[in-house]
């Protein structure tokens, strides 16, 4: 089963920002959209155009889900 099925990129980014904040997110995934003047809107714009960065964000989200289920 695909853990991302039915989950929008906006939901992923929003949940990660709520949990980690942009500062910590920028340390976990060092990309400009999380470091320089971050916002959900600008992050979505960048991630939709940049497959490798989107993959890193999706992997962090999936790992977070797995950790929550295992705790």
Backbone as ProteinMPNN parsed JSONL, in Angstrom:
{"seq_chain_A": "XXXXXXXXXXXXXXXXXXXXXXXXXXXXXXXXXXXXXXXXXXXXXXXXXXXXXXXXXXXXXXXXXXXXXXX", "coords_chain_A": {"N_chain_A": [[0.829, -1.188, 0.0], [0.533, 2.21, -0.846], [1.83, 4.731, 1.069], [1.499, 7.403, 0.519], [-0.744, 7.685, -0.955], [-3.48, 9.551, -1.902], [-2.694, 11.714, -0.386], [-1.976, 15.059, -0.338], [0.633, 17.207, -1.628], [0.652, 19.651, -0.372], [-0.537, 19.057, 2.11], [1.422, 17.361, 3.142], [3.692, 19.094, 3.364], [2.628, 21.055, 5.079], [2.053, 19.563, 7.427], [4.645, 18.699, 8.119], [5.902, 21.155, 8.584], [4.368, 22.041, 10.747], [5.099, 20.147, 12.648], [7.971, 20.204, 12.771], [8.828, 22.835, 12.206], [10.098, 25.529, 10.157], [12.816, 26.111, 10.49], [14.092, 23.813, 11.653], [13.306, 21.963, 9.715], [14.699, 22.918, 7.531], [17.232, 22.196, 8.307], [17.074, 19.439, 8.38], [16.415, 18.86, 5.74], [18.264, 20.4, 3.677], [17.361, 22.73, 1.783], [16.786, 25.652, -0.181], [14.102, 26.634, -0.134], [13.2, 26.076, 2.384], [14.87, 27.471, 3.979], [15.556, 30.201, 3.257], [13.53, 32.878, 3.679], [11.105, 31.27, 4.192], [7.972, 29.769, 3.289], [4.838, 28.055, 3.187], [3.578, 28.248, 0.725], [5.647, 29.126, -1.082], [7.375, 27.005, -0.808], [5.852, 24.86, -1.807], [5.651, 25.63, -4.482], [8.35, 25.443, -5.32], [8.913, 22.706, -4.754], [7.155, 21.367, -6.434], [8.304, 21.77, -8.883], [10.736, 20.546, -8.675], [11.796, 17.527, -8.7], [13.711, 15.872, -7.234], [13.95, 17.151, -4.767], [11.339, 17.094, -3.865], [11.05, 14.357, -3.532], [12.762, 13.918, -1.335], [11.36, 15.281, 0.675], [8.961, 13.851, 0.721], [9.972, 11.356, 1.539], [10.839, 11.969, 4.147], [8.37, 12.53, 5.302], [7.086, 10.014, 5.075], [8.816, 8.444, 6.665], [8.311, 9.659, 9.102], [5.645, 8.964, 9.537], [5.931, 6.171, 9.795], [7.515, 6.059, 12.106], [5.73, 7.138, 13.976], [3.726, 5.202, 14.01], [5.153, 3.061, 15.027], [5.746, 3.775, 17.579]], "CA_chain_A": [[0.0, 0.0, 0.0], [1.294, 3.45, -0.963], [1.482, 5.613, 2.192], [1.223, 8.754, 0.033], [-1.974, 7.676, -1.745], [-4.505, 10.477, -1.436], [-2.117, 12.774, 0.44], [-1.47, 16.128, -1.198], [1.925, 17.792, -1.263], [0.367, 20.726, 0.582], [-0.747, 18.422, 3.419], [2.73, 16.875, 3.587], [4.519, 20.234, 3.777], [1.99, 21.68, 6.234], [2.262, 18.724, 8.614], [6.065, 18.723, 8.484], [6.185, 22.476, 9.166], [3.744, 22.073, 12.072], [5.86, 19.304, 13.572], [9.385, 20.558, 12.898], [9.119, 24.244, 11.963], [10.953, 25.701, 8.982], [14.243, 26.098, 10.849], [14.541, 22.42, 11.774], [13.09, 21.329, 8.419], [15.829, 23.352, 6.707], [18.415, 21.437, 8.718], [16.852, 18.048, 7.974], [16.465, 18.854, 4.274], [18.815, 21.736, 3.418], [17.024, 23.339, 0.494], [16.494, 27.073, 0.0], [12.701, 26.967, 0.157], [12.987, 25.928, 3.824], [15.885, 28.248, 4.691], [15.47, 31.626, 2.952], [12.162, 33.394, 3.639], [10.247, 30.116, 3.923], [6.521, 29.759, 3.453], [4.274, 26.848, 2.592], [3.302, 28.544, -0.683], [6.885, 29.125, -1.873], [7.903, 25.642, -0.76], [5.075, 24.055, -2.751], [6.041, 26.04, -5.839], [9.665, 24.861, -5.585], [8.868, 21.241, -4.726], [6.427, 20.877, -7.617], [9.2, 21.878, -10.044], [12.026, 19.94, -8.369], [11.498, 16.155, -8.266], [14.617, 15.307, -6.226], [13.632, 17.771, -3.479], [10.03, 16.559, -3.47], [11.294, 12.991, -3.054], [13.324, 14.006, 0.022], [10.278, 15.7, 1.571], [8.053, 12.705, 0.829], [10.651, 10.336, 2.344], [10.779, 12.407, 5.543], [6.978, 12.358, 5.719], [6.843, 8.571, 5.232], [9.567, 8.014, 7.857], [7.589, 10.204, 10.245], [4.463, 8.089, 9.717], [6.413, 4.872, 10.289], [7.952, 6.257, 13.495], [4.535, 7.342, 14.808], [3.058, 3.904, 14.136], [5.988, 2.139, 15.805], [5.986, 4.256, 18.957]], "C_chain_A": [[0.874, 1.252, 0.0], [0.897, 4.408, 0.163], [1.156, 7.044, 1.75], [-0.068, 8.832, -0.775], [-3.016, 8.6, -1.121], [-3.998, 11.618, -0.577], [-1.515, 13.833, -0.482], [-0.114, 16.624, -0.714], [1.721, 18.905, -0.236], [0.166, 20.165, 1.994], [0.581, 17.948, 4.001], [3.563, 18.026, 4.146], [3.942, 20.871, 5.039], [2.225, 20.872, 7.5], [3.72, 18.734, 9.069], [6.436, 20.056, 9.126], [5.582, 22.572, 10.562], [4.562, 21.276, 13.089], [7.269, 19.819, 13.831], [9.659, 22.058, 12.872], [10.079, 24.361, 10.794], [12.435, 25.611, 9.322], [14.779, 24.666, 10.923], [14.388, 21.68, 10.439], [14.235, 21.674, 7.464], [17.126, 22.649, 7.07], [18.293, 19.973, 8.303], [16.954, 17.882, 6.46], [16.956, 20.244, 3.857], [18.564, 22.227, 1.987], [16.515, 24.751, 0.757], [15.057, 27.374, 0.396], [12.368, 26.789, 1.637], [13.906, 26.843, 4.635], [15.707, 29.757, 4.496], [14.027, 32.068, 2.743], [11.147, 32.287, 3.343], [8.759, 30.405, 4.119], [6.017, 28.471, 2.812], [4.085, 27.073, 1.096], [4.58, 28.488, -1.536], [7.51, 27.73, -1.895], [7.177, 24.746, -1.757], [5.481, 24.357, -4.181], [7.378, 25.397, -6.226], [9.591, 23.343, -5.702], [8.139, 20.659, -5.931], [7.305, 20.901, -8.863], [10.483, 21.066, -9.885], [11.833, 18.531, -7.809], [12.406, 15.602, -7.173], [14.309, 15.874, -4.842], [12.29, 17.244, -2.96], [10.186, 15.145, -2.9], [11.829, 13.012, -1.631], [12.242, 14.375, 1.045], [9.307, 14.538, 1.787], [8.669, 11.597, 1.68], [10.617, 10.697, 3.828], [9.366, 12.202, 6.087], [6.665, 10.884, 5.977], [7.557, 8.055, 6.48], [8.879, 8.486, 9.128], [6.369, 9.337, 10.565], [4.879, 6.756, 10.318], [6.815, 4.982, 11.754], [6.777, 6.44, 14.435], [3.84, 6.008, 15.05], [3.83, 2.949, 15.039], [6.212, 2.6, 17.241], [4.836, 3.954, 19.887]], "O_chain_A": [[1.839, 1.341, 0.758], [-0.25, 4.855, 0.212], [0.594, 7.815, 2.529], [-0.451, 9.909, -1.232], [-3.384, 8.443, 0.044], [-4.796, 12.417, -0.084], [-0.649, 13.533, -1.304], [0.238, 16.477, 0.456], [2.539, 19.074, 0.668], [0.653, 20.744, 2.965], [0.84, 18.109, 5.194], [4.077, 17.945, 5.261], [4.685, 21.192, 5.966], [2.561, 21.438, 8.541], [3.998, 18.773, 10.268], [7.193, 20.091, 10.097], [6.207, 23.123, 11.467], [4.701, 21.681, 14.244], [7.715, 19.866, 14.977], [10.639, 22.508, 13.466], [10.793, 23.411, 10.471], [13.224, 25.093, 8.531], [15.805, 24.352, 10.319], [15.238, 20.868, 10.076], [14.684, 20.83, 6.689], [18.021, 22.52, 6.234], [19.28, 19.342, 7.924], [17.503, 16.898, 5.964], [16.151, 21.163, 3.701], [19.432, 22.148, 1.117], [15.892, 25.015, 1.785], [14.819, 28.286, 1.188], [11.349, 27.304, 2.099], [13.737, 26.973, 5.847], [15.707, 30.508, 5.471], [13.382, 31.688, 1.765], [10.414, 32.362, 2.357], [8.359, 31.177, 4.991], [6.706, 27.873, 1.986], [4.393, 26.195, 0.29], [4.585, 27.866, -2.599], [8.106, 27.329, -2.895], [7.808, 23.965, -2.468], [5.637, 23.448, -4.995], [7.52, 24.869, -7.329], [10.14, 22.76, -6.637], [8.477, 19.57, -6.395], [7.074, 20.135, -9.799], [11.239, 20.911, -10.844], [11.721, 18.351, -6.596], [11.922, 14.925, -6.266], [14.396, 15.153, -3.847], [12.132, 16.984, -1.767], [9.54, 14.785, -1.916], [11.401, 12.211, -0.8], [12.221, 13.835, 2.151], [8.883, 14.28, 2.913], [7.964, 10.961, 2.463], [10.39, 9.83, 4.672], [9.198, 11.747, 7.219], [6.048, 10.547, 6.988], [6.971, 7.311, 7.266], [8.872, 7.77, 10.129], [6.104, 9.024, 11.725], [4.242, 6.269, 11.252], [6.495, 4.105, 12.555], [6.808, 5.959, 15.568], [3.415, 5.72, 16.169], [3.235, 2.124, 15.733], [6.812, 1.875, 18.035], [4.891, 4.294, 21.068]]}, "name": "protein", "num_of_chains": 1, "seq": "XXXXXXXXXXXXXXXXXXXXXXXXXXXXXXXXXXXXXXXXXXXXXXXXXXXXXXXXXXXXXXXXXXXXXXX"}
